[in-house]
Amino acid sequence: MNIEKLSQKIKELRKMKCLSQEELATQAGVSLRTIQRVEKAENTPSGETLKRILTTLGTSYETLIAETITEKPLRTLQGVKEYLHIFSDKLIINRSVIPENITKTYEKSISFLFKTLGVVFIGTLLFSIIAVVLFFLDNTDLAIFATGFATIFLIVTFLIMWFSSGTAPYIERKHIVATKIENTKLGNIHFIIAYRDGKRIKERVIAFETRDLIYIQEGLISENLLENDKVGRNYDTLIIIFSIPILSSLTRFSDKFDFPVVITLWSLTGIICIIIKVIIKSIRNNKKYAQSL
């Protein structure tokens, strides 16, 4: 294994162990400068130094070589925005045609999550401040409007925090409890993976083009990720249809409130419908697959 690959592997293992460079150096009995040079591929460590570092990280040089040789996907399926890389013991989902290592893929997912949370948090804070200012200026309608948006941002934050694994880039196959394909009637099909995450059942959805349905089915069945070629129906559009009468009924408030307030009520109603759907689906999955927990 060349020095570049070795350095990358050591860096990945250190991060997976949640160790800083200083902590790794202390536990391995080497200098901090040695760890820094190894991770930057500045020089090849001696056999004894390398053994100490890898032992601290819970592996060996022989194991790293074996992983490098065998870590290849059995099959890769191209989705609308992501690639599904199928291994014998895991699934890796990312935006690269090449299956990046687990640590790098997970780091990208976490980085995107925190960036999203940062934007949502700023939005919540901003609209909250605006609502308070408008309230003290006796502009009640716009204050309610701003409060509504602050509430929406707050709810979105909760959903992201609670269901963030919906974008999980890595799933162990032994944790998968069920899989299915659904037709969205919007030009895409969804491959849905239900899997254990601690004491809960969560879902990961990967979108594929409808025209690739047969190819996707054959690939998933051949890799034992799908039992048959049955395609279910996605009823999300029905929720939108049923919510239209509810939203329409809110127009009667247009005579009592200004337009911003009505828009706020519409938005909150839509968010509440989404929350109800997500909660019901989560409860149903946990009951359905309770024996797998």
TADA-V852952 format. One record per helix or strand of 2 or more residues. SS is the DSSP state (alpha for helix, beta for strand). FROM is the first residue (numbers start at 1). LEN is the number of residues. If there is no record, write none. Layout:
((SS/FROM/LEN) (SS/FROM/LEN))
This chain:
((alpha/3/14) (alpha/21/8) (alpha/32/8) (alpha/47/10) (alpha/61/10) (beta/75/4) (beta/83/4) (beta/90/5) (alpha/102/35) (alpha/140/23) (alpha/164/4) (beta/170/3) (alpha/173/3) (beta/176/8) (beta/188/10) (beta/200/10) (alpha/210/13) (beta/231/3) (alpha/236/20) (alpha/259/30) (alpha/290/3))
